[in-house]
């Protein structure tokens, strides 16, 4: 899992049947200081996240477990909206 910020929406009128009705967002991975890291990624939104929100993204088979179809073509899914991050040490 990783932290990310929602930076956009992806609209697709033609898509795999298992993705019909799913909200697709574009996120930018961030570090604990909210600085961008790596490349942006297309993800499925499972929690109703919106533009500018910090989110928690699950990847791989963990992302598919949110859906009841293990064959769904999903690599990443938003599984939480982050209220804040506290780093100690």
ROSE-4610 file (N, C-alpha, C; in Angstrom, 1 decimal, always signed):
// ROSE-4610
residu = [X/X/X/X/X/X/X/X/X/X/X/X/X/X/X/X/X/X/X/X/X/X/X/X/X/X/X/X/X/X/X/X/X/X/X/X/X/X/X/X/X/X/X/X/X/X/X/X/X/X/X/X/X/X/X/X/X/X/X/X/X/X/X/X/X/X/X/X/X/X/X/X/X/X/X/X/X/X/X/X/X/X/X/X/X/X/X/X/X/X/X/X/X/X/X/X/X/X/X/X/X/X/X/X/X/X/X/X/X/X/X/X/X/X/X/X/X/X/X/X/X/X/X/X/X/X/X/X/X/X/X/X/X/X/X/X/X/X/X/X/X/X/X/X/X/X/X/X/X/X/X/X/X/X/X/X/X/X/X/X/X/X/X/X/X/X/X/X/X/X/X/X/X/X/X/X/X/X/X/X/X/X/X/X/X/X/X/X/X/X/X/X/X/X/X/X/X/X/X/X/X/X/X/X/X/X/X/X/X/X/X/X/X/X/X/X/X/X/X/X/X/X/X/X/X/X/X/X/X/X/X/X/X/X/X/X/X/X/X/X/X/X/X/X/X/X/X/X/X/X/X/X/X/X/X/X/X/X/X/X/X/X/X/X/X/X/X]
num = [1/1/1/2/2/2/3/3/3/4/4/4/5/5/5/6/6/6/7/7/7/8/8/8/9/9/9/10/10/10/11/11/11/12/12/12/13/13/13/14/14/14/15/15/15/16/16/16/17/17/17/18/18/18/19/19/19/20/20/20/21/21/21/22/22/22/23/23/23/24/24/24/25/25/25/26/26/26/27/27/27/28/28/28/29/29/29/30/30/30/31/31/31/32/32/32/33/33/33/34/34/34/35/35/35/36/36/36/37/37/37/38/38/38/39/39/39/40/40/40/41/41/41/42/42/42/43/43/43/44/44/44/45/45/45/46/46/46/47/47/47/48/48/48/49/49/49/50/50/50/51/51/51/52/52/52/53/53/53/54/54/54/55/55/55/56/56/56/57/57/57/58/58/58/59/59/59/60/60/60/61/61/61/62/62/62/63/63/63/64/64/64/65/65/65/66/66/66/67/67/67/68/68/68/69/69/69/70/70/70/71/71/71/72/72/72/73/73/73/74/74/74/75/75/75/76/76/76/77/77/77/78/78/78/79/79/79/80/80/80/81/81/81/82/82/82/83/83/83/84/84/84/85/85/85/86/86/86/87/87/87/88/88/88/89/89/89]
x = [+0.8/+0.0/+0.9/+0.3/+1.0/+0.1/+0.6/-0.1/-0.1/-1.3/-1.3/-2.3/-2.2/-3.2/-4.0/-5.3/-6.1/-5.9/-5.5/-5.2/-6.1/-7.0/-7.8/-8.8/-9.7/-10.7/-10.5/-10.7/-10.5/-11.9/-12.3/-13.7/-13.5/-14.2/-14.0/-15.4/-15.9/-17.3/-17.3/-16.2/-16.1/-15.1/-15.5/-14.5/-14.9/-14.0/-14.3/-15.6/-16.4/-17.7/-17.6/-16.6/-16.4/-16.1/-15.8/-15.5/-16.6/-17.7/-18.9/-19.4/-19.6/-20.2/-19.1/-17.9/-16.8/-16.2/-15.9/-15.2/-13.7/-13.2/-11.7/-11.1/-10.0/-9.3/-7.9/-7.2/-5.8/-5.2/-4.2/-3.6/-2.1/-1.5/+0.0/+0.5/+1.3/+2.0/+2.7/+2.6/+3.3/+4.0/+5.0/+5.7/+4.9/+5.5/+4.8/+4.8/+5.6/+5.5/+4.6/+3.9/+2.9/+3.7/+4.9/+5.7/+5.5/+5.4/+5.2/+6.3/+6.0/+7.1/+6.6/+7.5/+7.1/+6.1/+5.5/+4.6/+3.2/+2.3/+0.9/+0.3/-0.8/-1.4/-2.9/-3.5/-4.9/-5.4/-6.4/-6.9/-8.4/-9.0/-10.4/-10.7/-11.7/-12.1/-13.2/-12.9/-13.9/-14.5/-14.1/-14.5/-15.1/-15.2/-15.8/-14.8/-13.6/-12.6/-12.8/-12.3/-12.4/-11.1/-11.2/-10.0/-9.3/-7.9/-7.1/-7.0/-7.8/-7.7/-6.5/-6.0/-5.0/-5.6/-5.2/-5.8/-4.8/-5.3/-4.5/-4.8/-3.8/-4.0/-3.4/-4.2/-3.8/-3.5/-2.5/-2.1/-2.1/-2.1/-2.0/-3.3/-3.1/-4.3/-5.1/-4.4/-5.1/-6.2/-5.9/-6.8/-8.0/-7.8/-8.9/-9.8/-9.3/-10.1/-11.3/-11.2/-12.3/-13.5/-13.3/-14.3/-14.6/-15.8/-16.1/-15.8/-15.0/-14.6/-13.0/-12.4/-10.9/-10.3/-11.2/-10.7/-10.7/-11.3/-11.4/-10.0/-9.8/-8.5/-8.2/-7.9/-7.6/-6.2/-5.4/-4.0/-4.0/-4.8/-4.8/-6.1/-6.4/-7.7/-7.5/-8.3/-8.3/-9.1/-8.5/-9.2/-9.4/-9.0/-9.2/-8.9/-9.6/-9.3/-8.5/-7.3/-6.5/-6.8/-7.0/-7.3/-6.0/-5.0/-3.7/-2.7/-1.4/-0.3/+0.6/+0.9/+1.8/+3.0/+4.2/+5.4/+6.2/+6.7/+7.4/+8.9/+9.8/+11.1/+12.1]
y = [-1.2/+0.0/+1.2/+2.3/+3.6/+4.8/+5.9/+7.1/+7.8/+8.5/+9.2/+10.4/+11.3/+12.4/+12.3/+12.4/+12.4/+13.6/+13.4/+14.6/+14.6/+13.7/+13.7/+12.6/+12.7/+11.7/+11.1/+9.8/+9.2/+8.8/+9.2/+8.9/+7.9/+6.8/+5.7/+5.2/+5.5/+5.1/+3.6/+3.1/+1.7/+1.1/+0.0/-0.6/-2.0/-2.8/-4.2/-4.2/-5.2/-5.4/-5.3/-5.9/-5.9/-4.5/-3.5/-2.2/-1.2/-1.7/-0.8/-0.3/+1.0/+1.6/+1.9/+1.6/+1.9/+3.3/+4.0/+5.3/+5.1/+5.7/+5.6/+7.0/+7.0/+8.2/+8.1/+9.3/+9.4/+9.9/+9.2/+9.6/+9.8/+10.6/+10.8/+10.3/+9.3/+8.8/+9.9/+9.9/+11.0/+10.3/+11.1/+10.7/+11.2/+11.0/+11.4/+13.0/+13.7/+15.1/+15.7/+14.7/+15.0/+15.5/+15.2/+15.5/+14.4/+14.7/+13.7/+12.8/+11.5/+10.5/+9.6/+9.3/+8.3/+8.9/+8.0/+8.3/+8.3/+9.0/+9.0/+7.6/+7.2/+5.9/+6.0/+5.1/+5.0/+4.0/+4.3/+3.4/+3.4/+2.4/+2.3/+2.8/+3.7/+4.3/+3.4/+3.0/+2.2/+2.9/+4.1/+4.8/+6.2/+6.6/+7.9/+9.1/+8.9/+9.9/+11.0/+12.2/+13.4/+14.0/+15.0/+15.7/+16.4/+16.2/+16.8/+16.0/+15.0/+14.2/+13.3/+13.1/+12.1/+10.7/+9.7/+8.4/+7.3/+6.1/+4.9/+4.0/+3.6/+2.8/+1.4/+0.4/-1.0/-1.5/-2.3/-2.8/-4.3/-4.8/-6.2/-7.0/-8.2/-9.0/-8.4/-7.6/-6.9/-6.0/-5.3/-4.4/-5.1/-6.3/-7.1/-7.6/-7.8/-8.4/-7.5/-6.2/-5.3/-5.6/-6.2/-6.6/-8.1/-8.5/-9.9/-10.7/-10.2/-10.9/-10.9/-12.0/-12.1/-12.0/-12.1/-12.0/-10.6/-9.6/-8.2/-7.7/-6.9/-6.4/-5.1/-5.3/-4.2/-4.4/-3.4/-3.4/-2.6/-1.6/-0.6/-0.1/+0.0/+0.5/+1.4/+2.5/+3.4/+2.6/+2.4/+1.7/+2.5/+3.8/+4.6/+6.1/+7.0/+8.4/+8.7/+9.3/+9.6/+10.9/+10.9/+12.2/+12.9/+12.2/+12.8/+11.7/+12.1/+11.2/+11.7/+10.9/+11.3/+10.5/+11.1/+10.4/+10.7/+9.7/+9.9/+9.5/+10.1/+9.6/+10.6]
z = [+0.0/+0.0/+0.0/-0.5/-0.5/-0.4/+0.0/+0.1/-1.2/-1.6/-2.8/-2.7/-3.6/-3.7/-5.0/-4.9/-6.1/-6.9/-8.2/-9.0/-10.3/-10.5/-11.6/-11.7/-12.7/-13.0/-14.4/-14.5/-15.8/-16.3/-17.5/-18.0/-19.1/-19.1/-20.1/-20.4/-21.6/-21.9/-22.4/-22.8/-23.2/-22.4/-21.6/-20.7/-20.4/-19.8/-19.4/-18.6/-18.8/-18.1/-16.6/-16.0/-14.6/-14.0/-14.9/-14.4/-14.6/-15.2/-15.4/-14.1/-14.0/-12.8/-11.8/-12.1/-11.1/-11.4/-10.4/-10.6/-10.7/-11.7/-12.0/-11.8/-11.0/-10.7/-11.0/-11.1/-11.3/-10.0/-9.5/-8.3/-8.5/-7.6/-7.6/-6.3/-6.3/-5.1/-4.4/-3.0/-2.2/-1.1/-0.5/+0.7/+1.9/+3.1/+4.3/+4.5/+3.7/+3.7/+2.6/+1.9/+0.8/-0.4/-0.5/-1.7/-2.8/-4.1/-5.1/-5.2/-5.4/-5.6/-6.8/-7.7/-8.8/-9.7/-10.5/-11.6/-11.1/-11.8/-11.4/-11.9/-11.3/-11.6/-11.6/-12.5/-12.6/-11.6/-10.8/-9.8/-9.8/-9.2/-9.0/-7.6/-7.5/-6.2/-5.6/-4.4/-3.6/-2.5/-2.2/-1.0/-1.2/-2.5/-2.7/-2.6/-2.9/-2.8/-3.8/-3.5/-4.4/-4.7/-5.6/-6.0/-4.8/-4.8/-3.7/-2.5/-2.3/-1.1/-1.0/+0.2/+0.4/+0.6/-0.1/+0.0/+0.2/+0.6/+0.8/-0.4/-1.1/-2.3/-2.1/-2.4/-2.3/-3.7/-3.9/-5.2/-5.3/-6.5/-6.8/-6.4/-5.9/-5.6/-4.4/-3.6/-2.5/-3.0/-4.1/-4.8/-5.3/-5.9/-6.4/-5.3/-4.1/-3.1/-2.7/-2.9/-2.6/-3.5/-4.6/-5.5/-5.4/-5.7/-5.6/-6.8/-7.7/-8.9/-8.9/-8.6/-8.6/-10.0/-11.0/-12.4/-12.9/-12.1/-12.6/-12.9/-14.0/-14.4/-13.6/-12.3/-11.4/-10.8/-10.9/-10.3/-9.1/-8.9/-7.8/-7.5/-6.2/-5.7/-4.5/-4.5/-3.3/-2.2/-1.1/+0.0/+1.3/+1.3/+2.4/+2.1/+2.8/+2.7/+4.0/+3.8/+5.0/+5.6/+6.9/+7.7/+7.9/+8.4/+8.6/+8.8/+8.7/+8.9/+10.0/+11.0/+12.1/+12.0/+11.9/+11.8/+13.1/+13.8/+15.0/+14.8/+15.6/+15.5/+15.1]
